[in-house]
Amino acid sequence: MKESKTRKTRQQQVVTIDHGSISEFTFEQALTELEKIVSELEREDLTLDNALHYFELGVHLARHCDSKLKGAQGKVTELFKGQQGQFIENVLGLSLESFVADGDITDE
């Protein structure tokens, strides 16, 4: 009991982002907002309603980030196509697979 009286909790301020405006965010903006939401979700004093709100908002932001990444990957893939539509297997010593892999690029 004594612990709950002396325990300080910061006031909850719910982040509100219009779901429609998320589509206008850059990847970096959406990722920044997503990081803020993750930080809020990690709080111990978060109410259930606020947790659900943040979770829903986070899902929308994560989907937006995923969409932006897939779009960028598509552009990179297009850049690797030759004039005849075939894939260029080697550009500056990097294959398409190693270039779009999860950052683990090694010299072969």
N, C-alpha and C positions, 0 to 999 in steps of 0.2 A: 504494500500500500504506500509506504513512504516513498518508494522509488517512483511511483506514478505521479506523486505530487511535485517532486523535485525535477522530474524529467521535462526538459524543454522541447517543445515541438514547434517547428516553424509553421507559419500559416500556409495552408495549401492554396496555391494560385493555379487554377486550371488553365493550361495552355489551350487556346481555341484557335484553330485554323479551319477555315472554310474548306470542305473537301473539294469543292470546285476549283479553288485557287491553287491546290497542290499541282495541278497539271501545268501551271505557269512557272513552277519552281525550276530552277536549274538543278542539276544533280547535286552540286555542292550545297545549295540551300536546303534541299530535301534531306540530305545526309546530316547537316547541322541540326535541323529540327528533330530528326530521328534520334540523334545522340542525346539531345535534351530530354526527349521522351523516355529513352532508356534510363537516363539518370533519375527521372521522376519515378519510374516504375520500380527502381531499386530502393526507394524510401520505405522505411518500416511503418510510417504513420499515414500512408496513403489509404484513403477510403476506397471501398469496393467500387463505388460509382465512378470515382476519378480514375481508378485503375482500369476499369472497362473502357472509359473514354480514351485514355492514353493508348491502350492496346489497339483499339479500333483505328485511331489516328496513326499509330505506328504501322499498322498493316497497310494502310493507304500510302503512307510515305515509302515503305519498303517496296511496294509494288511499283511505285513511280520510279524509284531508284533502279529497280530491276529492268524496267522498260527502257530507261535512259541507257543503261549499260548494254542491253541487247541491241539498241539502236547504234551505239558506238561500235560494237563488235561487227554489226552488219556493214558499217562504213569501212572499217578496217578490211573486212573480207572483200568488199568491192575494190578497194585500193590494191589488193593483191591479185586481182584478175588482170590477165593480159589483154591485148587488143582483140584477140579472137575469142575471149570468154573463158579461156583456160586459166587455171591458177598458176601463178608464178611460184615455183617451188622454193626458190632461194632469192632473197633480197638481202643484200649486205650480210650474208652468212646465216640468216635466220629463216627458218621455215614458217609457214603460216601457223602451224600447230604450236610451235615454240613461242611465236610472237603473241598469240592470243591466250596462251596458257596462263594459269594463275600466277604470273610474275616469276616463274621459275625458268628463266632463260639461261641456257648453258651453251658454250661454244662446242661445236662438234668437230 
